[in-house]
Amino acid sequence: MLECIPKEPAEHTIGKINPAKTCQPLGAMYASLGIHGCLPHSHGSQGCCAYHRMHLTRHFREPVMASSSSFTEGASVFGGAANLKTSIKNVFEIYNPDIMAVHTTCLSETIGDDIPSIIKQAEVPEGKIVIHANTPSYVGSHITGFSNMCRAIVAYLAESDGTAKKEQVNILPGFVNPGDMREIKRIVGALGVPLILYPDTTGVLDSPLTNRYAMYPEGGATIESIRDSGNSKLTLALGSWSSDAAGNLLQEKCSVPGVPLKVPIGIKATDDLIMAIKNGFDVEVPQSLTLERGQVVDTLIDTNFHYQGKKVAVFGDPDIVIPLAEFLLTMGMIPVHVLTGTPGKRFETEIRQMLEEAGIKESHVRAEGDLFELHQWIRDEPVDLLIGTTYGKYIARAEDIPLVRVGFPILDRAVQPLMPIVGYRGALRLIEMISNALLDRRDRDCLDEDYELVL
C-alpha cells in the first residue's frame, strides 16, 4: 500500500483515485426500499442494477430486490422507452408491487430518455403507482441520488387536504441505517408526538428470519402515511444533503413548515432534534431521555483520558461526517483531516467554522475528495485514529492506525446496520467504539511494565 502513495505531494485535478462515494442510483434504490410494497427499478443495464443490489446486500446482509430495464446495444443507441414500458408491464404482472420507483442511470440519462412521458404511455394497472427520479451516475454521489428519490416521493405522493394541520411530525431521516431509524422513532415516541418517517427501511433491511420468504416485508413507510405527510404540522429534515430538497418541496407543495437539522449524532445534534419537537408541539421532555443524556455526559467524564487530545481523521457522507466531527470535538478529540466524496463546498465551510470555533487552526478539509488524498494527508501528518467506512481499512493497515467503522458501506463487519449511532444511545456506542479502539492499540504497543489491568 505504501508504494501507491508518492513521497512528494501529488495533486490530481482530473478524475478520482479511490473515491469516497458511489453513484446516484444506489442511493435512489435505498430510498425506494423505504416505501412499503415498493420495487425499485433501474432504468439502464443489468450490470448497473446488479452492482447496486450487491453493494446494498453486502452492507445490510439482507436480500435487496430490484428490477432493470435490461439495456442492450439497441436501447443504448435508440433509447430505452420500449424497454421501460415492457418492464412496467412485466413487473406488475409478475412481481405485483404496490408501487414501482424508477431511477435512471448514466446510460439512460446520456441518451436523454423522457421518463415522465414514458410512464404516462405505459400500462400501469389500476391502483398501482409508478414514480421516478433522475439520477445520472456522473453527477453527485449516492447521497445525491437518495435526495433526488426522496424529493420524487414527495412530488408524486405527498398531498394536503386543505384542512387544519394535524398534530403530527414528518421526519426525513437521511441516508442512515435501519437501526438509526428505529432509534429516531423511539426518541420521538418517548416525546409522545405522532410520527411519519420516510423513507423508512426498518422492517425491510433489518427484518427477522421467518419460515417464509416475503418479497415485500412488513416494514417501510406506507403510501397512505406518505400522502398524509402533507397534512402534518411540522417537517424535520435530518441532513442537508439527503433531506433538505424533499423538505423544501413538502413545504412548497403542502405548506408544511420545515426545519433543517443535522442527523442526530452526538449530544448537541440530538438536543436540537428533541428541542425542535418540544418547541413545535409544546411537549415536555420525559425523564427517560434526560437520564440517557446524563449517562452520555457521565461517560464522557469517566473516559475522557482515553481519547482527550487524540488526533483523528474522518471521512464519509457529509450528513454523517458533520455531526460526527461536532461530537468528536465535544469528546475533546482533534479532527485534523476531514473529507467527503460528495460535492458541496458548504461542507468545507461548515467543518472549518466548527474547527475554528474549537481553536483548531491547522486542518485539512475537502468536499468531493478521494481516499488517495486522505492517505497523503495521513502519511504527512499522522493521526491516532481513523473513522470511516470499510474502504478506510487499506489506509489503516498501511499507516498502522486503528479504524473505527462508521457510515456506508461497511462490508467486512456484521451487525453494524442494526446498531444505532444516532441519539444518546448512539453517542454511548460511539464513545465505546472509539475508546476501545484506542485502548486496544495502547495494550498492543505498550511495554510490559505498562500493561495494566485497569485503564
C-alpha positions as CSV (number, residue, x, y, z in Angstrom):
1,M,0.0,0.0,0.0
2,L,2.8,2.5,0.9
3,E,4.2,2.1,-2.6
4,C,0.9,3.5,-4.0
5,I,1.4,6.9,-2.4
6,P,4.2,9.1,-3.8
7,K,6.7,10.6,-1.3
8,E,6.2,14.1,-2.7
9,P,2.8,15.9,-2.7
10,A,0.9,14.9,-5.8
11,E,-2.2,16.8,-6.8
12,H,-4.7,15.2,-9.3
13,T,-7.2,17.6,-10.7
14,I,-8.8,15.2,-13.2
15,G,-10.6,12.1,-12.1
16,K,-10.6,10.4,-8.7
17,I,-8.4,7.7,-7.2
18,N,-10.5,5.5,-4.8
19,P,-13.4,8.0,-4.4
20,A,-15.1,8.2,-1.1
21,K,-18.5,7.7,-2.6
22,T,-20.5,5.7,-5.1
23,C,-23.1,6.7,-7.7
24,Q,-26.6,8.2,-7.5
25,P,-28.7,5.1,-8.4
26,L,-27.6,3.2,-5.3
27,G,-28.9,6.0,-3.1
28,A,-32.1,6.1,-5.1
29,M,-32.6,2.4,-4.7
30,Y,-32.1,2.6,-1.0
31,A,-34.6,5.4,-0.6
32,S,-37.1,3.4,-2.7
33,L,-36.8,0.4,-0.4
34,G,-38.1,2.7,2.4
35,I,-41.6,2.6,0.9
36,H,-43.8,-0.4,1.8
37,G,-44.5,-2.7,-1.1
38,C,-42.1,-0.9,-3.4
39,L,-39.9,-2.5,-6.1
40,P,-37.0,-0.2,-7.2
41,H,-36.4,-0.2,-10.9
42,S,-33.1,0.7,-12.6
43,H,-33.6,2.2,-16.0
44,G,-30.4,1.0,-17.5
45,S,-28.3,-2.1,-18.0
46,Q,-28.5,-5.2,-15.9
47,G,-24.9,-4.7,-14.7
48,C,-25.7,-1.4,-13.0
49,C,-28.7,-2.8,-11.2
50,A,-26.7,-5.9,-10.1
51,Y,-23.9,-3.7,-8.7
52,H,-26.2,-1.6,-6.6
53,R,-28.1,-4.6,-5.3
54,M,-24.9,-6.3,-4.4
55,H,-23.4,-3.3,-2.6
56,L,-26.6,-2.8,-0.5
57,T,-26.9,-6.6,0.2
58,R,-23.2,-6.7,1.4
59,H,-23.7,-3.8,3.7
60,F,-27.1,-4.8,5.2
61,R,-26.7,-8.6,4.8
62,E,-30.3,-8.8,3.6
63,P,-31.6,-9.6,0.1
64,V,-32.2,-6.5,-1.9
65,M,-34.8,-6.8,-4.7
66,A,-34.8,-4.6,-7.8
67,S,-35.7,-4.8,-11.4
68,S,-33.9,-3.5,-14.5
69,S,-34.8,-2.2,-18.0
70,S,-32.0,-4.5,-19.2
71,F,-30.5,-2.2,-21.8
72,T,-28.7,-3.9,-24.7
73,E,-26.9,-2.3,-27.7
74,G,-30.2,-1.4,-29.3
75,A,-31.6,0.5,-26.3
76,S,-28.2,2.2,-25.8
77,V,-28.4,3.7,-29.3
78,F,-32.1,4.3,-29.9
79,G,-33.3,4.9,-26.4
80,G,-35.0,2.8,-23.7
81,A,-38.6,3.8,-24.0
82,A,-39.7,0.3,-25.2
83,N,-37.7,-1.4,-22.5
84,L,-39.2,0.7,-19.7
85,K,-42.8,0.2,-21.0
86,T,-42.3,-3.5,-21.2
87,S,-40.6,-3.5,-17.8
88,I,-43.5,-1.7,-16.1
89,K,-46.0,-4.2,-17.6
90,N,-43.9,-7.2,-16.6
91,V,-43.1,-6.0,-13.1
92,F,-46.7,-5.5,-12.1
93,E,-47.8,-8.8,-13.8
94,I,-45.0,-10.9,-12.3
95,Y,-44.0,-9.3,-9.0
96,N,-47.1,-7.3,-8.2
97,P,-45.7,-4.4,-6.1
98,D,-47.9,-1.6,-4.8
99,I,-45.5,1.0,-6.2
100,M,-42.6,0.9,-8.7
101,A,-39.8,3.5,-8.2
102,V,-37.8,4.1,-11.4
103,H,-34.4,5.7,-11.2
104,T,-32.2,6.4,-14.2
105,T,-28.5,5.5,-14.8
106,C,-25.8,7.3,-16.7
107,L,-26.7,5.4,-19.8
108,S,-30.4,6.4,-19.9
109,E,-29.5,9.9,-18.9
110,T,-26.9,10.3,-21.7
111,I,-29.5,9.0,-24.2
112,G,-32.0,11.6,-22.8
113,D,-35.0,9.3,-22.1
114,D,-38.1,11.3,-21.1
115,I,-39.1,9.2,-18.2
116,P,-42.4,11.1,-17.2
117,S,-43.7,10.8,-20.8
118,I,-42.7,7.1,-21.0
119,I,-44.5,6.4,-17.7
120,K,-47.7,8.1,-19.0
121,Q,-47.7,5.9,-22.1
122,A,-47.0,2.7,-20.1
123,E,-49.6,0.2,-19.0
124,V,-49.9,0.8,-15.2
125,P,-52.7,-1.3,-13.6
126,E,-55.4,0.5,-11.8
127,G,-54.5,1.2,-8.2
128,K,-50.8,0.9,-8.8
129,I,-48.3,3.7,-8.9
130,V,-45.0,4.5,-10.8
131,I,-42.7,7.3,-9.6
132,H,-39.4,8.3,-10.9
133,A,-36.2,10.2,-10.1
134,N,-33.4,11.3,-12.5
135,T,-30.1,10.0,-11.0
136,P,-27.3,10.3,-13.5
137,S,-24.2,8.4,-12.2
138,Y,-21.8,11.0,-13.4
139,V,-23.2,13.8,-11.1
140,G,-23.1,13.9,-7.3
141,S,-23.0,10.7,-5.3
142,H,-25.2,8.1,-3.7
143,I,-26.4,10.8,-1.3
144,T,-27.5,13.0,-4.2
145,G,-29.4,10.0,-5.6
146,F,-31.0,9.4,-2.2
147,S,-32.0,13.0,-2.1
148,N,-33.5,13.0,-5.6
149,M,-35.6,10.0,-4.9
150,C,-36.8,11.4,-1.6
151,R,-37.9,14.6,-3.4
152,A,-39.6,12.4,-6.0
153,I,-41.5,10.6,-3.3
154,V,-42.8,13.9,-2.0
155,A,-43.6,15.2,-5.6
156,Y,-45.6,12.1,-6.5
157,L,-47.3,11.1,-3.2
158,A,-47.5,13.8,-0.6
159,E,-50.9,15.6,-0.5
160,S,-52.7,18.2,1.6
161,D,-56.4,18.0,2.0
162,G,-56.6,21.8,2.8
163,T,-57.8,21.4,6.3
164,A,-56.0,22.3,9.6
165,K,-52.7,20.7,10.0
166,K,-52.6,17.6,12.2
167,E,-50.6,17.3,15.4
168,Q,-48.0,15.0,13.8
169,V,-44.4,15.4,12.7
170,N,-42.8,14.3,9.5
171,I,-39.2,13.2,9.8
172,L,-36.9,12.7,6.8
173,P,-34.2,10.7,8.4
174,G,-31.5,10.9,5.7
175,F,-29.2,8.1,4.4
176,V,-28.9,6.2,7.7
177,N,-29.2,2.6,8.8
178,P,-32.4,0.9,9.9
179,G,-31.0,0.8,13.4
180,D,-30.7,4.6,13.3
181,M,-34.3,5.0,12.0
182,R,-35.6,2.8,14.8
183,E,-33.8,4.9,17.4
184,I,-35.2,8.1,15.9
185,K,-38.7,6.6,16.1
186,R,-38.1,5.6,19.7
187,I,-37.0,9.1,20.7
188,V,-40.0,10.7,19.0
189,G,-42.3,8.1,20.6
190,A,-40.9,9.0,24.0
191,L,-41.9,12.6,23.4
192,G,-45.4,11.4,22.6
193,V,-45.7,13.0,19.2
194,P,-47.3,11.0,16.3
195,L,-44.7,10.5,13.6
196,I,-44.5,9.9,9.9
197,L,-41.0,8.9,8.9
198,Y,-39.9,8.3,5.3
199,P,-38.0,6.7,3.7
200,D,-38.2,4.0,6.4
201,T,-36.1,0.9,5.9
202,T,-36.9,-0.6,9.3
203,G,-38.6,-4.0,8.8
204,V,-37.2,-4.1,5.3
205,L,-33.5,-4.3,5.6
206,D,-33.4,-5.5,9.2
207,S,-36.3,-7.9,9.0
208,P,-36.2,-11.1,11.1
209,L,-35.7,-14.6,9.8
210,T,-39.0,-16.4,9.4
211,N,-40.1,-19.6,7.8
212,R,-41.5,-17.9,4.7
213,Y,-39.8,-15.5,2.2
214,A,-41.6,-12.2,1.7
215,M,-40.6,-10.1,-1.3
216,Y,-42.2,-7.1,0.3
217,P,-41.6,-7.3,4.1
218,E,-43.9,-5.7,6.5
219,G,-41.7,-2.6,7.1
220,G,-41.4,0.6,5.1
221,A,-43.5,3.8,5.1
222,T,-46.9,3.1,3.7
223,I,-48.2,5.1,0.7
224,E,-51.1,6.3,2.8
225,S,-48.8,7.7,5.5
226,I,-46.6,9.5,2.9
227,R,-49.7,11.0,1.4
228,D,-50.8,12.2,4.8
229,S,-47.5,13.9,5.5
230,G,-48.9,16.8,3.6
231,N,-51.3,17.4,6.5
232,S,-48.6,17.4,9.2
233,K,-47.8,20.4,11.4
234,L,-44.0,20.2,11.0
235,T,-41.3,18.5,9.0
236,L,-37.8,17.9,10.4
237,A,-35.3,17.3,7.6
238,L,-32.2,15.5,9.0
239,G,-29.1,16.1,6.9
240,S,-28.8,18.9,4.4
241,W,-27.5,16.8,1.5
242,S,-30.0,14.0,1.8
243,S,-33.2,15.6,3.2
244,D,-33.4,19.3,2.5
245,A,-34.7,19.0,-1.1
246,A,-37.6,16.8,0.0
247,G,-38.4,19.0,3.0
248,N,-38.4,22.2,0.9
249,L,-40.7,20.7,-1.7
250,L,-43.1,19.4,1.0
251,Q,-43.2,23.0,2.4
252,E,-43.8,24.4,-1.1
253,K,-46.3,21.8,-2.2
254,C,-48.3,21.3,1.0
255,S,-47.4,24.3,3.2
256,V,-45.8,22.1,5.9
257,P,-43.2,24.2,7.7
258,G,-39.8,22.6,7.5
259,V,-36.8,22.7,9.9
260,P,-33.4,21.6,8.6
261,L,-31.4,19.8,11.3
262,K,-28.2,17.7,11.4
263,V,-28.5,13.9,11.6
264,P,-28.7,13.5,15.4
265,I,-25.2,12.1,16.1
266,G,-23.8,13.3,19.4
267,I,-25.2,15.3,22.2
268,K,-25.8,18.7,20.5
269,A,-27.4,17.3,17.4
270,T,-29.7,15.1,19.4
271,D,-30.5,18.0,21.7
272,D,-31.5,20.0,18.6
273,L,-33.9,17.2,17.4
274,I,-35.6,16.9,20.8
275,M,-35.9,20.7,21.3
276,A,-37.4,21.1,17.8
277,I,-40.1,18.7,18.6
278,K,-40.6,20.1,22.1
279,N,-41.0,23.6,20.8
280,G,-43.0,22.6,17.8
281,F,-45.6,20.6,19.8
282,D,-45.3,22.1,23.2
283,V,-44.5,18.8,24.9
284,E,-42.3,18.0,27.9
285,V,-39.1,16.1,27.5
286,P,-39.5,12.9,29.5
287,Q,-37.3,11.9,32.3
288,S,-36.1,8.8,30.4
289,L,-34.4,11.0,27.7
290,T,-32.9,13.3,30.3
291,L,-31.5,10.2,32.0
292,E,-30.0,9.0,28.8
293,R,-28.4,12.4,28.1
294,G,-26.9,12.4,31.6
295,Q,-25.4,9.0,31.1
296,V,-23.6,10.2,28.0
297,V,-22.2,13.2,29.9
298,D,-21.2,11.0,32.8
299,T,-19.5,8.6,30.4
300,L,-17.5,11.4,28.7
301,I,-16.2,12.4,32.2
302,D,-15.3,8.9,33.1
303,T,-13.5,8.1,29.9
304,N,-12.1,11.4,28.6
305,F,-8.5,10.4,29.3
306,H,-8.8,7.6,26.8
307,Y,-9.2,10.0,23.8
308,Q,-8.6,13.5,25.0
309,G,-6.3,15.4,22.6
310,K,-6.1,12.5,20.2
311,K,-5.8,13.4,16.5
312,V,-8.4,11.8,14.3
313,A,-9.1,11.6,10.5
314,V,-12.8,11.3,9.5
315,F,-14.3,10.5,6.1
316,G,-17.7,9.5,4.7
317,D,-21.0,11.0,3.7
318,P,-21.4,14.7,4.6
319,D,-24.6,14.3,6.7
320,I,-22.7,11.8,8.9
321,V,-19.3,13.4,9.0
322,I,-20.5,16.9,10.0
323,P,-22.4,15.9,13.3
324,L,-19.7,13.2,13.9
325,A,-17.0,15.8,13.8
326,E,-19.0,18.0,16.1
327,F,-19.3,15.2,18.6
328,L,-15.5,14.4,18.3
329,L,-14.9,18.0,19.3
330,T,-17.2,17.5,22.3
331,M,-15.1,14.5,23.3
332,G,-12.0,16.6,23.2
333,M,-10.5,14.9,20.1
334,I,-8.9,16.9,17.3
335,P,-10.2,16.2,13.7
336,V,-7.2,17.2,11.6
337,H,-8.3,15.5,8.4
338,V,-12.0,15.7,7.3
339,L,-13.2,14.5,3.9
340,T,-16.3,13.6,2.0
341,G,-16.6,12.3,-1.6
342,T,-19.9,14.1,-2.1
343,P,-19.8,17.5,-3.8
344,G,-20.8,20.7,-1.9
345,K,-18.4,23.5,-0.8
346,R,-20.8,24.1,2.1
347,F,-19.3,21.1,3.7
348,E,-15.9,22.7,3.9
349,T,-17.4,25.9,5.2
350,E,-19.3,24.2,8.0
351,I,-16.4,22.0,9.1
352,R,-13.9,24.8,9.0
353,Q,-16.2,27.1,11.0
354,M,-16.7,24.3,13.6
355,L,-12.9,23.7,13.9
356,E,-12.1,27.4,14.1
357,E,-14.6,27.8,17.0
358,A,-12.9,24.9,18.7
359,G,-9.5,26.6,18.3
360,I,-8.2,24.2,15.7
361,K,-6.4,26.2,13.0
362,E,-4.3,23.6,11.2
363,S,-6.5,21.0,9.4
364,H,-7.3,19.5,6.0
365,V,-10.9,19.7,4.9
366,R,-12.2,18.6,1.5
367,A,-15.5,18.1,-0.3
368,E,-15.6,15.8,-3.3
369,G,-12.3,14.4,-2.3
370,D,-10.9,10.8,-2.5
371,L,-9.1,8.3,-0.4
372,F,-5.8,8.8,-2.2
373,E,-5.7,12.4,-1.0
374,L,-6.8,11.4,2.5
375,H,-3.9,8.8,2.6
376,Q,-1.5,11.5,1.6
377,W,-2.7,13.8,4.4
378,I,-2.3,11.0,7.0
379,R,1.1,10.0,5.7
380,D,2.3,13.6,6.0
381,E,0.6,14.3,9.3
382,P,-0.1,11.0,11.2
383,V,-3.2,10.6,13.4
384,D,-4.1,8.4,16.3
385,L,-7.4,7.1,14.8
386,L,-9.2,6.8,11.5
387,I,-13.1,6.9,11.4
388,G,-14.9,6.0,8.2
389,T,-16.2,3.1,6.0
390,T,-14.7,-0.2,5.2
391,Y,-12.6,1.3,2.4
392,G,-10.5,3.0,5.1
393,K,-9.0,-0.3,6.2
394,Y,-6.3,-0.1,3.5
395,I,-5.1,3.2,4.8
396,A,-5.4,2.0,8.4
397,R,-3.2,-1.0,7.6
398,A,-0.7,0.9,5.5
399,E,-0.2,3.6,8.2
400,D,-0.7,1.2,11.2
401,I,-3.6,3.2,12.8
402,P,-6.8,1.8,14.3
403,L,-10.0,2.1,12.3
404,V,-13.5,2.7,13.7
405,R,-16.1,1.7,11.1
406,V,-18.9,4.3,10.7
407,G,-21.1,5.0,7.8
408,F,-21.9,3.4,4.4
409,P,-20.7,1.0,3.3
410,I,-19.4,-1.4,5.9
411,L,-18.7,-4.6,4.1
412,D,-16.3,-6.5,6.3
413,R,-18.2,-6.4,9.6
414,A,-21.7,-7.6,10.6
415,V,-24.4,-6.2,12.8
416,Q,-23.5,-2.5,12.2
417,P,-26.8,-1.6,10.3
418,L,-28.8,-2.8,13.3
419,M,-26.9,-0.8,15.9
420,P,-27.7,3.0,16.1
421,I,-25.1,5.7,16.2
422,V,-27.8,8.4,16.5
423,G,-29.4,9.7,19.7
424,Y,-27.9,9.5,23.2
425,R,-27.7,5.7,22.9
426,G,-25.8,6.1,19.7
427,A,-23.4,8.5,21.3
428,L,-22.6,5.9,24.0
429,R,-21.9,3.4,21.3
430,L,-19.6,5.8,19.5
431,I,-17.7,6.5,22.8
432,E,-17.4,2.8,23.3
433,M,-16.0,2.1,19.8
434,I,-13.6,5.0,19.8
435,S,-12.4,4.4,23.4
436,N,-11.9,0.7,22.9
437,A,-10.1,1.1,19.6
438,L,-7.5,3.4,21.3
439,L,-7.2,1.2,24.4
440,D,-6.6,-1.9,22.2
441,R,-3.9,-0.1,20.4
442,R,-2.3,1.0,23.7
443,D,-2.4,-2.6,25.0
444,R,-0.8,-3.8,21.8
445,D,2.1,-1.3,21.8
446,C,2.9,-0.6,25.4
447,L,5.8,-2.0,27.3
448,D,5.3,-5.0,29.6
449,E,5.6,-2.8,32.7
450,D,2.8,-0.6,31.4
451,Y,0.5,-3.4,30.5
452,E,-2.2,-2.5,33.1
453,L,-5.3,-4.4,34.1
454,V,-7.2,-1.2,34.9
455,L,-7.2,1.6,32.3
